[in-house]
Amino acid sequence: MGEVAATMKIMPEGVDTDLDDLKNKLEAALPEGSSVYGSEIEPVAFGLKALKMVVLVGDLEGGTESVEEAFAAVPGVESVQVTDLGRPV
């Protein structure tokens, strides 16, 4: 079994959401077997910023679904979108 690097764009509920705190909550919510490879804050529009995280998941059927569901359940998260999938470099 290999690993897949999934880039995820997490939109907060509002412009006043503390993205550092949100990142910590997302890391704590990661399912077993997943890990954060990197993250950055990306400006979206009008002061709104998104959190982009690269998460390593197992190369299994439905690989990112458990992470997407776990992230979506974290308070302060408006939406979760996988923007890229690939092998970790």
C-alpha positions as MATLAB code, in Angstrom:
seq = 'MGEVAATMKIMPEGVDTDLDDLKNKLEAALPEGSSVYGSEIEPVAFGLKALKMVVLVGDLEGGTESVEEAFAAVPGVESVQVTDLGRPV';
ca = [
       0.000    0.000    0.000;
       1.306    3.452   -0.922;
       0.336    6.922    0.131;
      -1.543    9.631   -1.700;
      -1.087   13.353   -1.064;
      -4.481   15.057   -1.127;
      -4.552   18.856   -1.268;
      -7.695   20.085    0.482;
      -9.177   23.554    0.531;
     -11.014   24.203    3.796;
     -13.291   27.228    3.862;
     -14.003   28.691    7.313;
     -17.481   29.805    8.368;
     -16.447   33.461    8.319;
     -13.693   36.045    8.055;
     -13.306   36.161   11.842;
     -12.446   32.439   12.158;
      -8.979   31.909   13.679;
      -7.294   29.762   11.017;
      -4.425   28.681   13.293;
      -6.933   27.373   15.838;
      -8.960   25.753   13.048;
      -5.833   24.028   11.722;
      -5.130   22.573   15.180;
      -8.705   21.260   15.407;
      -8.442   19.719   11.930;
      -5.162   17.989   12.810;
      -6.794   16.574   15.946;
      -9.731   15.279   13.878;
      -7.578   13.350   11.383;
      -8.569    9.695   11.052;
      -6.007    7.057   11.996;
      -3.520    6.416    9.215;
      -3.644   10.006    7.910;
      -1.183   12.811    8.548;
      -0.672   16.451    7.598;
       2.158   16.959    5.108;
       1.881   20.749    4.905;
      -0.479   23.705    5.065;
      -0.836   27.316    4.040;
      -3.337   30.154    4.250;
      -4.681   31.339    0.899;
      -6.491   34.676    0.405;
      -9.857   34.213   -1.330;
     -11.704   37.539   -1.484;
     -12.765   40.515    0.639;
     -10.708   39.454    3.658;
     -11.838   35.824    3.513;
      -9.029   33.281    3.644;
      -9.000   29.540    3.063;
      -6.808   26.943    4.703;
      -5.059   24.652    2.215;
      -3.763   21.429    3.711;
      -1.884   18.563    2.127;
      -2.925   15.349    3.853;
      -1.267   11.972    3.356;
      -3.779    9.128    3.159;
      -3.463    5.451    2.322;
      -3.861    4.472   -1.317;
      -7.138    2.621   -0.689;
     -10.609    2.770   -2.161;
     -12.372    5.912   -0.905;
      -9.030    7.212    0.383;
      -9.965   10.835    1.116;
     -13.600   10.349    2.119;
     -12.893    9.682    5.797;
     -10.678   12.783    6.016;
     -13.248   14.956    4.203;
     -16.010   13.768    6.558;
     -13.857   14.307    9.655;
     -12.880   17.820    8.536;
     -16.482   18.753    7.639;
     -17.597   17.814   11.183;
     -15.143   20.249   12.836;
     -16.852   23.383   14.203;
     -15.903   26.456   12.166;
     -15.620   24.600    8.832;
     -17.968   25.773    6.078;
     -16.770   23.387    3.339;
     -14.027   20.941    2.382;
     -12.904   20.389   -1.197;
     -10.179   18.133   -2.589;
      -8.329   20.239   -5.155;
      -5.494   17.875   -6.088;
      -4.410   14.266   -5.678;
      -0.964   12.861   -6.316;
       1.994   11.008   -4.931;
       3.995   12.692   -2.166;
       7.326   14.044   -3.341;
];
